[in-house]
Amino acid sequence: MMSIWAIVWGQLAAGCLVALAAWLVTGKPAMGWSAGYGAIAVVVPAALFARGVTGKLARTIPGAAMAGFFVWELVKIVATVAILFAAPRLVPELNWLALLVGFVVTMKVVWIALMFRTKRQRTA
């Protein structure tokens, strides 16, 4: 079983790589910051979600775990939207396309992790 924290760390690593690549390819620091901010819009809410669903209450009461999952998913969505709305004020020379690339690549780490997990299960 793959840890939810391993996925969050993978998303953080992917986000850093995308931000660095955006900066190096374009030569513009603003592109790197924009892509990095897109990654932040995924990683921070995912970390909040992971913390919420792996908390003490979720481990002790099964019903609370199910309800907590939905509550923390809502928290994750609200946090993501709030972070994205704050982008124009927080990132100078924001490039929305770079932000979107950072956001999407960072989100896709979950699918890559699931793909590797499925391959490992088939070979075992």
Rosetta blueprint (number, residue, H / E / L):
1 M L
2 M L
3 S L
4 I H
5 W H
6 A H
7 I H
8 V H
9 W H
10 G H
11 Q H
12 L H
13 A H
14 A H
15 G H
16 C H
17 L H
18 V H
19 A H
20 L H
21 A H
22 A H
23 W H
24 L H
25 V H
26 T H
27 G L
28 K L
29 P H
30 A H
31 M H
32 G H
33 W H
34 S H
35 A H
36 G H
37 Y H
38 G H
39 A H
40 I H
41 A H
42 V H
43 V H
44 V H
45 P H
46 A H
47 A H
48 L H
49 F H
50 A H
51 R H
52 G H
53 V H
54 T L
55 G L
56 K H
57 L H
58 A H
59 R H
60 T H
61 I L
62 P H
63 G H
64 A H
65 A H
66 M H
67 A H
68 G H
69 F H
70 F H
71 V H
72 W H
73 E H
74 L H
75 V H
76 K H
77 I H
78 V H
79 A H
80 T H
81 V H
82 A H
83 I H
84 L H
85 F H
86 A H
87 A H
88 P H
89 R H
90 L H
91 V L
92 P L
93 E L
94 L L
95 N L
96 W H
97 L H
98 A H
99 L H
100 L H
101 V H
102 G H
103 F H
104 V H
105 V H
106 T H
107 M H
108 K L
109 V H
110 V H
111 W H
112 I H
113 A H
114 L H
115 M H
116 F H
117 R H
118 T H
119 K H
120 R H
121 Q H
122 R H
123 T H
124 A L
